[in-house]
Amino acid sequence: MAQPAYIQKTLKMKPEVSKIFDDLDAWLDHCRFNLLPFNEGDLYRSQEYRNFQRWSNGGERRPRTEYKGNNPRPYNQR
C-alpha cells in the first residue's frame, strides 16, 4: 500500500541528522581499529575526534622543505 506524500515527507531524515550518524559510524570504526575509548557524547568536543577529522579530510598538508640548519650556506661553499 502506497503512503501519502505528506507521510513520506515527514519520515525523511534531515541532512543534519544523517551527517551526525555518519560521523558517529566513522568515529566508532576509528576507535575500534585504534583501540581508543569511544564516547558518543564527546563526538565533536574531544581532541581525538578533531585530530581524526583533520586526518580524514586531508588535513593541512604543506610541502616539505629542506632543513638548512641555523646558518645556511650555498651548496658550493661546503
MARNU-774290 format. One line per field, with one value per residue (C-alpha): y, z, x; chain; residue in three letters. Coordinates in Angstrom, 1 decimal, padded with zeros to 4 digits. Example, Ala and Ser with C-alpha at 12.3 -4.5 7.8 and 13.67 -1.06 7.14 Angstrom:
py: c(-004.5 / -001.1)
pz: c(007.8 / 007.1)
px: c(012.3 / 013.7)
c: c(A / A)
r: c(ALA / SER)
This chain:
py: c(000.0 / 003.4 / 006.0 / 009.6 / 012.2 / 014.0 / 010.9 / 010.2 / 013.8 / 013.7 / 010.3 / 011.6 / 012.1 / 015.6 / 016.0 / 017.3 / 014.2 / 011.9 / 013.7 / 013.1 / 009.4 / 009.1 / 010.9 / 008.6 / 005.5 / 006.7 / 007.7 / 004.3 / 002.4 / 004.6 / 004.0 / 000.2 / -000.1 / 002.1 / 000.9 / 004.4 / 004.9 / 005.6 / 008.1 / 009.3 / 012.3 / 013.8 / 013.4 / 017.0 / 018.1 / 015.7 / 016.5 / 013.0 / 013.5 / 016.8 / 015.1 / 012.3 / 014.7 / 016.7 / 013.4 / 012.1 / 015.3 / 015.5 / 018.0 / 020.8 / 019.4 / 021.7 / 020.8 / 019.7 / 022.0 / 021.0 / 021.7 / 024.1 / 024.5 / 027.7 / 029.1 / 028.0 / 028.2 / 027.9 / 024.4 / 025.3 / 026.5 / 023.3)
pz: c(000.0 / -001.0 / 001.6 / 001.1 / 000.2 / 003.5 / 005.4 / 003.2 / 003.6 / 007.4 / 007.7 / 005.7 / 007.8 / 007.7 / 006.2 / 009.6 / 011.4 / 008.8 / 009.0 / 012.7 / 012.3 / 009.6 / 011.7 / 014.6 / 012.5 / 011.1 / 014.6 / 016.1 / 013.4 / 014.0 / 017.8 / 017.3 / 015.0 / 017.0 / 020.5 / 021.6 / 024.1 / 022.4 / 023.9 / 021.6 / 023.9 / 023.2 / 019.4 / 018.4 / 021.6 / 022.1 / 020.8 / 019.5 / 017.2 / 016.0 / 015.1 / 013.3 / 011.4 / 010.3 / 009.2 / 007.4 / 005.5 / 004.2 / 006.9 / 006.4 / 004.1 / 003.4 / 001.0 / 002.8 / 002.7 / 003.1 / 006.5 / 006.2 / 009.8 / 011.7 / 009.3 / 005.7 / 003.2 / -000.5 / -001.8 / -003.5 / -000.2 / 001.7)
px: c(000.0 / 001.4 / 001.8 / 000.5 / 003.1 / 002.9 / 003.8 / 006.8 / 007.9 / 007.7 / 009.5 / 012.5 / 015.7 / 017.1 / 020.7 / 022.0 / 020.8 / 022.2 / 025.6 / 025.7 / 025.0 / 027.6 / 030.2 / 029.3 / 029.8 / 033.1 / 034.4 / 033.3 / 035.2 / 038.3 / 038.1 / 037.7 / 040.6 / 042.9 / 041.8 / 040.6 / 037.8 / 034.5 / 032.1 / 029.4 / 028.7 / 032.1 / 031.8 / 032.5 / 034.2 / 037.1 / 040.6 / 041.0 / 038.0 / 039.3 / 042.6 / 040.7 / 038.6 / 041.7 / 043.3 / 040.3 / 039.7 / 043.3 / 044.4 / 046.8 / 049.4 / 052.2 / 055.1 / 058.2 / 061.2 / 064.8 / 066.2 / 069.1 / 070.2 / 070.9 / 073.5 / 072.6 / 075.4 / 075.3 / 076.0 / 079.3 / 081.0 / 080.8)
c: c(A / A / A / A / A / A / A / A / A / A / A / A / A / A / A / A / A / A / A / A / A / A / A / A / A / A / A / A / A / A / A / A / A / A / A / A / A / A / A / A / A / A / A / A / A / A / A / A / A / A / A / A / A / A / A / A / A / A / A / A / A / A / A / A / A / A / A / A / A / A / A / A / A / A / A / A / A / A)
r: c(MET / ALA / GLN / PRO / ALA / TYR / ILE / GLN / LYS / THR / LEU / LYS / MET / LYS / PRO / GLU / VAL / SER / LYS / ILE / PHE / ASP / ASP / LEU / ASP / ALA / TRP / LEU / ASP / HIS / CYS / ARG / PHE / ASN / LEU / LEU / PRO / PHE / ASN / GLU / GLY / ASP / LEU / TYR / ARG / SER / GLN / GLU / TYR / ARG / ASN / PHE / GLN / ARG / TRP / SER / ASN / GLY / GLY / GLU / ARG / ARG / PRO / ARG / THR / GLU / TYR / LYS / GLY / ASN / ASN / PRO / ARG / PRO / TYR / ASN / GLN / ARG)
